[in-house]
Amino acid sequence: MEVRPLYANVFLLSTPAGRLLVDSGALSHAPRFVQLLREFRPDALLLTHAHVDHAGNAFLAQRAGVPVLAHALEHAALLGQSHDLPYPAGFPGLGRVISRIHPKLRSVQAAQPGQDVLGWQVVPLPGHTPGQIGLLRDGVLIAGDAVVGGADGAHLPRAAYNHDHAQALSTLRGLLDLDLREVWPGHGGCLTPEQIRIRAERVDG
């Protein structure tokens, strides 16, 4: 596994079943993403969720003929049928403008919890968005924005950035039930299960 930070982390996964990209990074990093497509030649792109910092370059993958997958609850945003973007916090009108100016996809394939995608299992991680998903293989979880990595450990995204903050906290606590070795967040570096436990057991949400 390789990780390329294109504002959000982009993951390059190679298995005997094929080459999978997870997330596409922010549109401001489009030239680097195009180069990544040329070098890695993915068989598919899976989006953990529809926020523009994770899906901003997905249209470039689709233009190159790469199938794009995401949970069905994320499709409306990815296709430009919905523009409910919580960035920047407290300015929903500006968030809608930011969403509208980002290129959208022509189509998206569904990725369902439990599905195998090129050797990785899709797992539901709702809360940050309704249909956020991650990928699990051999104790390694790619977690999208279910958790954020920082210098002092694991964090949740700010409540203003979560579709359902209580659900996001429940999802984080649910990670403790998985047999994990490593957790790779959508932002920041690799986290340990112990770091997840410390954050999940805080009572302030």
Rosetta blueprint (number, residue, H / E / L):
1 M L
2 E E
3 V E
4 R E
5 P E
6 L L
7 Y L
8 A L
9 N E
10 V E
11 F E
12 L E
13 L E
14 S E
15 T E
16 P L
17 A L
18 G E
19 R E
20 L E
21 L E
22 V E
23 D L
24 S L
25 G E
26 A L
27 L H
28 S H
29 H H
30 A H
31 P H
32 R H
33 F H
34 V H
35 Q H
36 L H
37 L H
38 R H
39 E H
40 F H
41 R L
42 P L
43 D L
44 A E
45 L E
46 L E
47 L L
48 T L
49 H L
50 A L
51 H L
52 V H
53 D H
54 H H
55 A H
56 G L
57 N L
58 A H
59 F H
60 L H
61 A H
62 Q H
63 R H
64 A L
65 G L
66 V L
67 P L
68 V E
69 L E
70 A E
71 H L
72 A H
73 L H
74 E H
75 H H
76 A H
77 A H
78 L H
79 L L
80 G L
81 Q L
82 S L
83 H L
84 D L
85 L L
86 P L
87 Y L
88 P L
89 A L
90 G L
91 F L
92 P H
93 G H
94 L H
95 G H
96 R H
97 V H
98 I H
99 S H
100 R H
101 I H
102 H L
103 P L
104 K L
105 L L
106 R L
107 S L
108 V L
109 Q E
110 A E
111 A L
112 Q L
113 P L
114 G L
115 Q L
116 D E
117 V E
118 L L
119 G L
120 W E
121 Q E
122 V E
123 V E
124 P E
125 L L
126 P L
127 G L
128 H L
129 T L
130 P L
131 G L
132 Q L
133 I E
134 G E
135 L E
136 L E
137 R E
138 D L
139 G L
140 V E
141 L E
142 I E
143 A L
144 G H
145 D H
146 A H
147 V L
148 V E
149 G E
150 G E
151 A L
152 D L
153 G E
154 A E
155 H E
156 L L
157 P L
158 R L
159 A H
160 A H
161 Y H
162 N L
163 H L
164 D L
165 H H
166 A H
167 Q H
168 A H
169 L H
170 S H
171 T H
172 L H
173 R H
174 G H
175 L H
176 L H
177 D H
178 L L
179 D L
180 L L
181 R L
182 E E
183 V E
184 W E
185 P L
186 G L
187 H L
188 G L
189 G L
190 C L
191 L E
192 T L
193 P H
194 E H
195 Q H
196 I H
197 R H
198 I H
199 R H
200 A H
201 E L
202 R L
203 V L
204 D L
205 G L
